[in-house]
Amino acid sequence: MPRAARAAVTVVFFASGASFGSWVARVPALQEQVGATPAELGLALFGVAAGAVLALPVAGLLSVRLGSRTVVRAALLGVAISLPLPALAPSLLPLALGFAALGAANAVLDVAMNAHGVVVENRYARPILSSFHASFSLGGLAGAAFGGIAAGLGIEPLPQFLAASGAILAIWAWSAARMLPREVDVGAPGPVFGGVSLGLAALAAVAFAGMLAEGAAGDWSAVYLNGTLGTGEGAATAAFIAFSLTMTAGRLVGDRLTARIGSVRVARAAGLAAAGGLALALLTDDALVAVAGFACLGAGLSVVVPTVYRAAGTKTVSPGAGIAAVSTVGYGAFLIGPVAIGFLADATSLRAALWLVVALLAAIPLLARSVR
């Protein structure tokens, strides 16, 4: 049963990543569909993070009360249903609402599938959680590639999203009999979080730093290379490509590193690599060196979230409760990070603003003991 459950969780993580990659690749088409300006599109995309932050506390509650298996099943179905909604939007407001629904469904799935992954990992004699996150990254790359091919062939977003939803529904049906029973992590009645401990607060701080840096790489790496280093738009994407590849590779080896040197040392090394990599990118005027810096950032961040979720799953009444707590803070970083960096960049420069991210990453080694 543990092997079957591991396969099911791996495929669910892949489906979650693929759904994300599918719609991210078609954002330009969705912008054109509703005739949105860049500022209006930014407001619509804000719905993704807003929906996630609103749904995360509910995800923790449901995971405790119903068990992570039940919530994974419902949330994966919700992702399949909500994925086509943005492509059906005739104007900006329905687009924002569609993004919010998709963000909420993905956030609930994120908590529940990680909670179930922690329970599955407990059946093994070694860490396996990072491999699930590697599957998410591979799913994101596959979804983005699928979306790019569809765009290149002139296929509208709606048929592509419906095809992706169909694949997710197939995974939903296939995984049903392979996950662990509902009873494995149903919590006792009572407070969901059972109080906020210092350990959980420290984990939340690590999640905040790691996820803000991850969002900054996605939002600002190409802008930094193009606007600050003058690479041109095409070459500027190399930074995020390098970041994504090393993040995926790091997650593929993260479990073995954790088994060999332990979670605390992994967290310390990850924070140092991430902070050092981004600092290198900011200290140089050479584009190739900057790309190498973003690659180091991806390698360092690759193991941060799996390590934090593993620890959070042991510090409250159920894995879902702890993961929901740190995820809420982490997704909050996605909400305020782009805005904060943008305002700081306007007031100073983008290079100066990104040093704030380096400072946050430098705190991860100091808080590494919390992941024990």
N, C-alpha and C positions, 0 to 999 in steps of 0.2 A: 504493500500500500504506500509506503513512503516514496518509492520510485515513481509510482503512478501519479501521486500528488505533486511530486517535484516536476514531472513533465507537464502536468496541467497548469501549475503556477507559472512555469517558464513560458508556456504558450499564451497565457493570459497577459503576462508582462509584454510579450511581443505584440499582442493585439492592442494594448494600451499605447505603446510607442507608435505603432503603425497608424492608429487613428489620429494621433497628434501630428505626425509627419504628413499625413494625407491632406489635412486642411491648411497647415502652415504653408505648404507648397503652392496653394491656390489663393493665398491672400490677395495678390495683385488682381486676379480675376474677380474676386468678390468685391474688391474696391471699385473696379470698373462697373460691375453689375449694378451697384447702388449709386454710382456717381459720387463717391465720397472724396473729399479733400484729404490730404495726409493727416491734418489735425482731426477731422471727423473719423477717419479710420482708426486713429489712435484711441479715440473715445470708445469706439466699438470694440476694439481689442481689449480695452480695459475690462469689458464684461467677462472675459475668460477668467482673469484673476479674481474679480469681484465675486463671481459665482462660486469659485473654488473656496475663497475665504469664508463665505457664508455657509457653505455646505460642510466644511471640515469638522466643526463641533458636532454636527448631526452624525457625521460618519463615525466619529468615536463612540457616540452614544449607541448607535445601531450595532456597531461591532461588538460592544460589550453585551448588549441585551439579546441580540439575535445570533451572534457568532459570525466570524469573518467569512465563512463559506457562504452563508445566506446573503451577506452584503455584496460579496464579489459577484454572485450570480445576478442580483438585481442591478448593480451598478454597470456591469458589462452589458446587460440588456439596455440600460439607459444610454450608454455610449453609442450603441448601434442605432438606437432610435433618434438620438439628438444630433448625430454627425451630419445628416443631410439638411438640418434646419437652416444653417447659414446660407446654403445654396438656394433655399426657397425664399429668402428675404427680398422683398421688392424695394425696400428703402432702408435707411440707416438704423432706425429704432428696432425693427424686426431683426436686423443683422446683429445688433448688440445683444438682443434678448436670446437669439440663437447661440451666440458665443457664450453667453452666461449659462445657458442650459448645458452646453457641452462642457464648460469649465467645471460646473457643479458635478456632473456625472463622472468626469475624469478624476476629480478630487476625491470623491467617495470611493471610486475604484482604487485610487492610489493608496489610500489608507488601508482598505480591506485586503487588497492583494499583498501588501507588505506585511500586514498582520498575519495573514495565512502563511506567507513565506517564512516568517519567524517561527511559527508553529511547526512547519515542515522541517525547517533547519534543526529544530530541537530533537527531531527523530534521527538525525544524523550525528556522527561523531566528529564532524568537521564543519567549518563555515561553508555555506552555499548561497547566502543572501546576495552577495555581489554578482553571482552568475545570473540571478534574476534581473538585476539592473542592466547587465550586459545585454540580455535579451530585449529589454525595453529600448536600449540604444540602437540595437540592430533593427528592431521594428520601426523606430523613427527614421532610420536611414532608408529602409525599404518603402515606408509610406511616402517619404519625400521623393524617392526615385519614381515611384508609381505616379505621384502627382505631377512630377516634371515631365514624364513621358506622355501623360494624358494632355498636359498643356501643350507640349510640342506637337501632338497630333490634332490639336484644335478641339479636343473633347471638352464640353462644358463641365463645370464643377459638379453639378447634380448627378449625372450618370456615374462619374468617378466615385462620389461619396456613397451612392447607393451600392456600388460594387464593393466598396470597402465595408459597408455595413453588412452586406451579405456574408463576407468572409468572417466578420466578427461574430455574426449569429452562428455560423458553422462552428467556430471555436467555442462559443457559449454552449452549444449542444454537445460537442465532443468532450468538454472538460467536466461535465456534470457528474459523471460516475467516478471520476478519478480524484477529486479533491477529498480532503479529510472530512470526517463527519462533523456536523454542526456542533456537537457537544464538546469538541476539543478545546474551545476557547470562549464558551459562553460565560460571562462574568456573573457573580452574585449580585442581587439587587443592592443598590446603594449608590453613593456618589461615583460618577464616572472616573474622575481623575484621582479621587482619594487624597486631595491636597497636592499642592505643587511643592515638590522637594527641591533642594538646592541642586541635586544631581540632574533632575529633569530640566530645571532652568538653565543649567550649563549646557545641556544637550541642545536646548532650544536656541541658545546663543550660537552654538556651532552650526546648527542648521541654518540660522539666519545668515551668517557670514558665507557659508558655502553656497546657498541658493541665490543670495544676492550676487555673488561673483559669477555664478553660472548664468544668471540673467544678464549681467553686464557683458559677458562674452558674446552672448547672442545678440544683444541690442547694439553694442558699441564697438565691437572689434573691427568690423568692416569700416565703420565711420572713422575710427581712429586711424586705420591704415590709409584710408583715402584722404581724409581731411587734414590730418596732422602730418603724416609721412608722405602724402602726395603720390600714392601708388596707382591711382585710377580705380574705377569701380570694379572692374573685372578681377584685377589682382588682389583687391582688398578682401575678397571672399576667402582667400587662402588662409587667413588667420582663423576663421571660424571652422573651416574644413579641418585644419590641423587640430584645433581644439576638440572637435567632435570625434575624430579618429583616435586620438590618444585617450579620450575619456572612455570610448568603447573598449580599447585595448586594456586600459587599466582595470576596468570592471571584469574583464575576462581572467585576469590574474589576481584580482583582489582577494578572493577567498584563500588562495594558496599563501599569499603574503600574510594574511591574518592568522592562518593556522601556524605559520612558521614563527612569526615575531610577536603576535598578539595585537589586539585592537588598539591599545594605547600607543604603542610604537608606530603602528600604521597611521593613526590619526596625527601624531606629531610629524611624521615624515610627509604626510599628505599636505598638512598646513604649510610646512616649510617649502615644499615643491611648488605649491600653488602661489604662495606669496612671492617666492623668488622668481617664478616664471613671469608673473605679471609685472614685477618690478623691472626685470630685464627688458620686457617689451616697452616699458615707459622710459627707460634710461637711454635707449638707443635711437638713432635716426636711420638705422639700416632696416629696411623692410624684412629681409630674410631673418635677421636676428629677432625682430619683433614677432614674426610668425613662430619661430622656435620658442619664444617666451610664452605665447598663447598655447603652444603644444604642451609645454610644462604645466601650465595652468590646468589644462584638461586632464593631464595625467594625475595631478594632485587632487583635483576635485572628484575624480572618478570614484574614489572609495569613501568620500566623506558622508554622503547621504546613506549608503548601505550600512556603514559603521554606526552612524547615529540612530538609524531606525532599529538596528539590532539591539542596541543598548536601551533605547526607549521602550522597546517591547517587553522589557523585564522590570521596569521601574513603577508600573501601575497595576491596577487590578486586571487588566488584560492587555495583550499586545496592541489591540486597536486603540485603546485609550491613550497609551503613551505615544504611539505614532501619530495619532490625531493632534495631540498637544504640540509636538515639535513641528508637525507639518503646518499647523495654523500659523506659527511664527515664521516658518520658512516661506510659505506662500505670501505672507505679509511682506517679506523682502522683495518678492516679485512685483508687488503692488507699488511700494515706495521707492525701490531701487532705481528704475529708469527715470522717475520724476526727479529724485534727489540728484542723480548724476547730471541730468539735463540742466537743472537750475545752477548747480555748481559750475558746470562747463560754461554756461552763459556768463556767470560772474567772473570766472577765472579763465580756464581752458579745459578741454577734455582731458588732456594729459594730467593736469593738476587734480581734476575731479576723480580720476581713476586711482589716484594714490590713496583715496579714502578706502577703496576696495582692498588695496594692499594692506592697509592698517587693520582692517577687519579680519583678513586672512591670517595675519600675524598673530591674532588672538587664539587661533585654533590650537597651536601647540601648547599654549598656556592652559587651555581647557581640556586637553586630551585625556586627563585622568577620568573625566566624566563618562567616557565611553567604555570603561572597564566592565 
